[in-house]
Amino acid sequence: MEAYLDNSATTKPSPHAVSEMMRIFNDVYGNPSSLHGLGKTAEEELSKARNTVAATLGAAASEIIFTSGGTESNNLAVLGGARARKRRGNKIVTTAIEHSSVFESVKALESEGFECVFLKPDETGHITEEALKEAIDENTILVSVMYVNNETGVIQPVDRIARIIKKKNAPALFHIDAVQAYGKLPIKVQKLGCDLLTVSAHKIHGPKGCGALYIRKGVHIVPLVYGGEQERKIRPGTEALAQICGFAAAAEEIGDLKKNLEAVKELNTYTLNGLMKIDGVVKNSPDDALPYIINISTNAIKSETMLHELESSDVYISSGSACAKGKPSHVLTALGFDRLRADTALRISFSADSTKEEADRLIEGIKHGVETLVRIK
């Protein structure tokens, strides 16, 4: 039996999501934009899925734009949002620990002449309200801060940022990358006060290749792709209906967030208790991190070496963001960790289906690796 504990990279699609996708592939193959009966049936399925996803965010269906995933949604929000407001200011405020799809988008804006501020976290990985208040001003046109960090699980104070923007009289759009929070923490866009919010299907047991961007009613952003009338012309192109319906099916199964969180908290504590007994292992995630993610360092065995050792026993975790493909973590670097700690980092990420048996196999695998593998000199 495999122990899959890399759920922040992707989750196993649920049977319900797969079943819905196969139903659409086989039976609802019309183009949602076609005017005949098959097209109308496809459009009805698309509308139903949009309503389902919108409901999970407390949004109106008309505020949901379907995309190919979190990366496209983040690019669309950051690039499209900033370019739409460039006549009102020139400043972008984000953090030094964002997902690469936000981080690199902001870097692209910097090369276009925008003033870009990458706020550094404190020693626990949090972006302080004081830092945000100091950075946001009347020239700020976009603030993009992730809800939950994908490597350490740190939770940022996104529920307070909209008030800071308002108090500073900034004309800024507020974007939240909620990919790692979606399906784990309550998300109501009105309560958060955001203008833009990103979610992804394959982090909640839906298919890869599908995500959504919430765009608050009345907010204008510039599209990255030009074409037909689909998705309000913000993201034109024939919709990937099977993936979208699989996304909606997974969203229907999110379940009781509080109950799931308590179960994962218990598993997180159990796993950490075992890991901290291994010589040299240290925890990189803060105590108040989302319990679905644990980041540790062995301070002995290179991450890639440990991953291959664990894989030989069918235990699957990661060294950080899957998008980095093994490159040094800019998140851990921003936290001020030394090279040894960063080079030996491991990310364990749970789903609501993860078990203590999987945790036991992980703990035993890391313990064996620390005792037998060649150490970094």
C-alpha positions as CSV (number, residue, x, y, z in Angstrom):
1,M,0.0,0.0,0.0
2,E,1.3,3.4,-0.9
3,A,1.5,6.3,1.5
4,Y,0.6,9.4,-0.5
5,L,1.4,12.5,1.5
6,D,2.0,15.1,-1.3
7,N,-1.5,16.5,-1.4
8,S,-0.3,20.1,-1.7
9,A,1.2,19.1,-5.1
10,T,-2.0,17.4,-6.2
11,T,-4.8,15.2,-4.8
12,K,-6.2,11.9,-6.1
13,P,-9.3,12.7,-8.0
14,S,-12.4,11.4,-6.2
15,P,-14.6,8.7,-7.8
16,H,-17.4,11.2,-8.1
17,A,-15.3,13.7,-10.0
18,V,-14.0,11.0,-12.3
19,S,-17.5,9.7,-12.9
20,E,-18.8,13.1,-13.7
21,M,-16.0,13.7,-16.2
22,M,-16.7,10.4,-17.9
23,R,-20.4,11.2,-18.1
24,I,-19.6,14.6,-19.8
25,F,-17.0,13.0,-22.1
26,N,-19.4,10.3,-23.3
27,D,-22.8,12.0,-23.2
28,V,-22.4,15.8,-23.2
29,Y,-19.9,16.4,-25.9
30,G,-21.4,19.4,-27.5
31,N,-19.8,22.9,-27.5
32,P,-21.5,25.1,-24.8
33,S,-21.5,27.9,-27.4
34,S,-23.3,26.0,-30.1
35,L,-26.9,26.9,-30.7
36,H,-28.3,23.4,-31.3
37,G,-29.7,21.0,-28.7
38,L,-26.3,19.4,-27.8
39,G,-24.8,22.8,-27.3
40,K,-27.7,23.9,-25.1
41,T,-27.3,20.7,-22.9
42,A,-23.6,21.5,-22.6
43,E,-24.3,25.1,-21.7
44,E,-26.7,23.9,-19.0
45,E,-24.0,21.7,-17.5
46,L,-21.5,24.6,-17.6
47,S,-24.0,26.9,-15.8
48,K,-24.7,24.3,-13.2
49,A,-21.0,23.8,-12.5
50,R,-20.5,27.6,-12.3
51,N,-23.2,27.9,-9.7
52,T,-21.7,25.0,-7.6
53,V,-18.2,26.5,-7.5
54,A,-19.6,30.0,-6.8
55,A,-21.6,28.7,-3.9
56,T,-18.5,27.4,-2.2
57,L,-17.0,30.9,-2.2
58,G,-20.2,32.8,-1.3
59,A,-20.0,34.4,-4.8
60,A,-22.4,35.0,-7.6
61,A,-22.2,32.6,-10.6
62,S,-21.5,35.6,-12.8
63,E,-18.3,36.4,-10.8
64,I,-16.7,33.0,-11.6
65,I,-14.4,32.7,-14.6
66,F,-13.1,29.2,-15.4
67,T,-9.4,28.8,-16.3
68,S,-6.9,26.1,-16.9
69,G,-5.8,26.2,-13.2
70,G,-4.2,28.2,-10.4
71,T,-1.3,29.4,-12.5
72,E,-3.5,30.9,-15.2
73,S,-5.9,32.4,-12.6
74,N,-3.0,34.0,-10.8
75,N,-1.5,35.4,-14.0
76,L,-4.8,36.7,-15.1
77,A,-5.4,38.4,-11.7
78,V,-2.0,39.9,-11.3
79,L,-1.2,40.9,-14.9
80,G,-4.7,41.7,-15.9
81,G,-5.5,43.6,-12.7
82,A,-2.3,45.7,-12.7
83,R,-2.6,46.6,-16.4
84,A,-6.2,47.6,-16.0
85,R,-5.3,50.1,-13.3
86,K,-2.0,51.5,-14.6
87,R,-3.5,55.0,-15.1
88,R,-4.3,55.2,-11.4
89,G,-0.9,54.3,-10.0
90,N,2.2,52.3,-10.5
91,K,2.8,50.3,-7.4
92,I,2.3,46.5,-6.8
93,V,2.6,45.1,-3.3
94,T,3.0,41.3,-2.8
95,T,5.2,39.1,-0.7
96,A,8.6,37.3,-1.1
97,I,6.9,34.0,-0.4
98,E,4.2,33.8,-3.0
99,H,3.7,30.9,-5.3
100,S,5.8,31.2,-8.4
101,S,2.8,32.0,-10.6
102,V,2.3,35.2,-8.6
103,F,6.0,35.9,-7.9
104,E,7.0,35.6,-11.6
105,S,4.0,37.6,-12.8
106,V,4.9,40.5,-10.5
107,K,8.5,40.2,-11.7
108,A,7.2,40.6,-15.3
109,L,5.3,43.7,-14.2
110,E,8.5,45.1,-12.7
111,S,10.2,44.7,-16.1
112,E,7.4,46.7,-17.6
113,G,8.2,49.6,-15.3
114,F,5.9,49.0,-12.3
115,E,7.2,49.6,-8.8
116,C,7.0,46.2,-7.2
117,V,7.4,45.6,-3.4
118,F,8.1,42.1,-2.2
119,L,7.3,42.1,1.5
120,K,9.6,39.9,3.6
121,P,8.0,37.7,6.3
122,D,8.9,37.7,9.9
123,E,10.8,34.8,11.4
124,T,7.7,32.7,11.6
125,G,6.8,33.3,7.9
126,H,4.0,35.8,8.6
127,I,3.6,39.1,6.8
128,T,2.8,41.6,9.5
129,E,0.0,44.2,9.3
130,E,2.7,46.9,10.0
131,A,4.6,45.8,6.9
132,L,1.5,46.0,4.8
133,K,0.5,49.4,6.2
134,E,3.9,50.8,5.5
135,A,4.0,49.4,1.9
136,I,0.4,50.3,0.7
137,D,-0.1,53.9,-0.3
138,E,-2.2,56.0,-2.7
139,N,-0.1,54.9,-5.6
140,T,-0.8,51.2,-5.0
141,I,-2.9,49.6,-7.7
142,L,-2.6,45.9,-6.8
143,V,-2.1,43.9,-3.6
144,S,-1.6,40.2,-4.0
145,V,-1.2,38.0,-0.9
146,M,-1.7,34.2,-0.7
147,Y,-4.0,32.8,2.0
148,V,-2.0,29.7,2.9
149,N,1.7,29.2,1.9
150,N,2.1,26.1,-0.3
151,E,5.4,25.2,1.3
152,T,5.1,25.9,5.0
153,G,1.4,26.2,5.6
154,V,1.6,29.6,7.1
155,I,-1.7,31.5,7.1
156,Q,-1.6,35.1,6.2
157,P,-3.9,37.8,7.6
158,V,-5.9,38.2,4.4
159,D,-9.1,39.1,6.2
160,R,-7.5,42.4,7.3
161,I,-5.9,43.6,4.1
162,A,-9.0,45.0,2.5
163,R,-9.4,47.4,5.5
164,I,-5.8,48.5,5.2
165,I,-6.2,49.3,1.5
166,K,-9.3,51.3,2.3
167,K,-7.7,53.2,5.1
168,K,-4.7,54.1,2.9
169,N,-7.1,55.4,0.2
170,A,-5.3,53.2,-2.3
171,P,-7.0,52.5,-5.7
172,A,-5.7,48.9,-5.3
173,L,-7.4,45.7,-6.4
174,F,-6.9,43.0,-3.7
175,H,-6.1,39.5,-5.0
176,I,-5.9,36.4,-2.8
177,D,-4.2,33.2,-4.0
178,A,-6.5,30.8,-2.1
179,V,-5.4,27.6,-3.9
180,Q,-4.0,25.9,-0.7
181,A,-6.8,27.2,1.5
182,Y,-9.7,26.2,-0.7
183,G,-11.5,23.2,0.7
184,K,-9.7,23.4,4.0
185,L,-10.6,26.8,5.5
186,P,-13.9,28.8,5.2
187,I,-13.8,31.2,2.2
188,K,-16.4,33.8,1.8
189,V,-15.3,36.5,-0.7
190,Q,-17.6,39.2,0.8
191,K,-16.2,38.7,4.3
192,L,-12.6,38.7,3.0
193,G,-13.3,41.9,1.0
194,C,-11.2,40.7,-2.0
195,D,-11.7,41.8,-5.6
196,L,-10.0,38.7,-7.1
197,L,-9.5,35.2,-5.7
198,T,-7.8,32.1,-7.2
199,V,-8.8,28.4,-6.6
200,S,-7.8,25.2,-8.3
201,A,-9.7,21.9,-8.9
202,H,-6.8,19.4,-8.5
203,K,-6.1,20.5,-4.9
204,I,-9.6,19.4,-3.8
205,H,-9.8,15.9,-5.5
206,G,-10.8,17.3,-8.8
207,P,-9.0,17.1,-12.2
208,K,-5.8,18.8,-13.2
209,G,-6.1,21.5,-15.9
210,C,-9.0,23.4,-14.4
211,G,-9.3,26.3,-12.0
212,A,-11.3,29.4,-11.4
213,L,-10.8,33.1,-10.8
214,Y,-13.4,35.0,-8.8
215,I,-13.7,38.6,-10.1
216,R,-15.9,40.8,-8.0
217,K,-18.8,42.4,-9.8
218,G,-17.8,45.7,-11.3
219,V,-14.1,45.0,-11.3
220,H,-12.4,45.3,-14.7
221,I,-9.2,43.4,-15.6
222,V,-7.4,43.2,-18.9
223,P,-7.5,39.7,-20.6
224,L,-4.3,37.9,-21.4
225,V,-5.9,36.0,-24.3
226,Y,-8.2,37.4,-27.0
227,G,-10.9,35.6,-28.9
228,G,-14.6,34.8,-28.6
229,E,-17.3,35.5,-26.1
230,Q,-16.6,32.7,-23.7
231,E,-16.1,33.5,-20.0
232,R,-17.2,37.1,-20.5
233,K,-14.3,37.5,-23.0
234,I,-11.9,37.6,-20.0
235,R,-10.8,34.1,-20.8
236,P,-12.0,33.2,-24.3
237,G,-11.8,29.8,-25.8
238,T,-14.1,26.7,-25.7
239,E,-14.6,25.7,-22.1
240,A,-13.1,22.4,-20.9
241,L,-16.5,21.2,-19.9
242,A,-15.5,17.7,-18.6
243,Q,-12.8,19.2,-16.3
244,I,-15.2,22.0,-15.1
245,C,-17.9,19.5,-14.2
246,G,-15.3,17.3,-12.5
247,F,-14.2,20.4,-10.6
248,A,-17.8,21.1,-9.5
249,A,-18.3,17.4,-8.5
250,A,-15.2,17.7,-6.2
251,A,-16.5,21.0,-4.8
252,E,-19.7,19.3,-3.9
253,E,-17.7,16.8,-1.7
254,I,-15.7,19.4,0.3
255,G,-17.7,18.4,3.3
256,D,-17.5,19.6,6.9
257,L,-14.5,21.9,7.0
258,K,-14.4,22.1,10.8
259,K,-14.6,18.3,11.2
260,N,-11.9,17.7,8.6
261,L,-9.6,20.3,10.1
262,E,-9.9,18.7,13.6
263,A,-9.1,15.3,12.1
264,V,-6.1,16.6,10.2
265,K,-4.9,18.5,13.3
266,E,-4.8,15.3,15.2
267,L,-2.9,13.6,12.4
268,N,-0.5,16.5,12.2
269,T,0.3,16.3,15.9
270,Y,0.8,12.5,15.7
271,T,3.1,12.9,12.7
272,L,5.2,15.7,14.2
273,N,5.6,13.8,17.5
274,G,7.2,10.9,15.5
275,L,9.3,13.1,13.3
276,M,10.7,15.2,16.2
277,K,12.2,12.1,17.7
278,I,14.5,11.6,14.8
279,D,18.0,13.0,15.4
280,G,18.6,16.3,13.7
281,V,15.0,16.9,12.4
282,V,13.6,20.4,12.8
283,K,10.3,21.9,12.0
284,N,10.1,24.8,9.5
285,S,6.3,25.4,9.6
286,P,5.1,27.8,12.4
287,D,3.0,26.4,15.2
288,D,-0.1,28.2,13.8
289,A,0.3,26.9,10.3
290,L,-2.5,25.1,8.5
291,P,-2.3,21.6,9.8
292,Y,-2.6,20.1,6.3
293,I,1.1,21.0,5.7
294,I,4.2,20.2,7.6
295,N,7.6,21.4,6.5
296,I,10.7,20.0,8.1
297,S,14.4,19.7,7.5
298,T,16.7,16.8,8.3
299,N,19.8,18.9,8.3
300,A,21.6,15.8,7.1
301,I,20.2,14.3,3.9
302,K,19.7,16.2,0.6
303,S,16.0,16.5,-0.1
304,E,16.1,14.7,-3.5
305,T,18.1,11.8,-2.0
306,M,15.5,11.4,0.8
307,L,12.6,11.6,-1.7
308,H,14.0,8.7,-3.7
309,E,14.7,6.7,-0.6
310,L,11.0,7.1,0.5
311,E,9.7,6.4,-3.0
312,S,11.5,3.0,-2.9
313,S,9.1,2.2,-0.1
314,D,6.0,3.7,-1.9
315,V,6.0,6.8,0.4
316,Y,5.4,10.0,-1.5
317,I,6.1,13.5,-0.2
318,S,8.0,16.5,-1.8
319,S,10.8,18.9,-1.1
320,G,8.6,21.9,-1.6
321,S,6.5,23.4,-4.4
322,A,6.0,20.9,-7.3
323,C,6.3,23.9,-9.7
324,A,10.0,24.5,-8.6
325,K,11.0,21.0,-9.9
326,G,13.8,20.6,-7.3
327,K,15.2,24.1,-7.4
328,P,16.1,25.8,-4.1
329,S,13.0,27.2,-2.3
330,H,12.6,30.9,-2.6
331,V,10.2,30.6,0.4
332,L,12.7,29.1,2.7
333,T,15.4,31.5,1.5
334,A,13.1,34.4,2.3
335,L,12.6,33.0,5.8
336,G,16.4,33.3,6.3
337,F,17.2,29.6,6.6
338,D,20.8,28.5,5.9
339,R,21.7,26.4,2.8
340,L,21.8,23.2,4.7
341,R,18.4,23.6,6.2
342,A,16.9,24.6,2.8
343,D,18.7,21.8,0.9
344,T,17.3,19.2,3.3
345,A,13.8,20.4,3.5
346,L,10.8,18.1,3.1
347,R,7.1,19.0,2.7
348,I,4.5,16.6,4.0
349,S,0.9,17.4,3.0
350,F,-2.3,15.7,4.1
351,S,-5.8,15.4,2.8
352,A,-8.9,14.6,4.8
353,D,-8.3,11.0,3.8
354,S,-4.8,10.6,5.1
355,T,-4.2,8.1,7.9
356,K,-1.9,7.3,10.8
357,E,-0.7,4.2,9.0
358,E,0.6,6.5,6.2
359,A,2.2,8.7,8.8
360,D,3.9,5.7,10.5
361,R,5.4,4.6,7.2
362,L,6.7,8.1,6.5
363,I,8.3,8.4,10.0
364,E,10.0,5.1,9.7
365,G,11.2,5.9,6.2
366,I,12.7,9.2,7.2
367,K,14.3,7.7,10.3
368,H,15.8,4.9,8.2
369,G,17.1,7.5,5.6
370,V,18.7,9.7,8.2
371,E,20.5,6.6,9.7
372,T,21.7,5.1,6.4
373,L,22.0,7.6,3.6
374,V,25.1,9.7,2.8
375,R,25.0,13.0,4.7
376,I,25.7,16.4,3.2
377,K,29.2,17.5,4.2
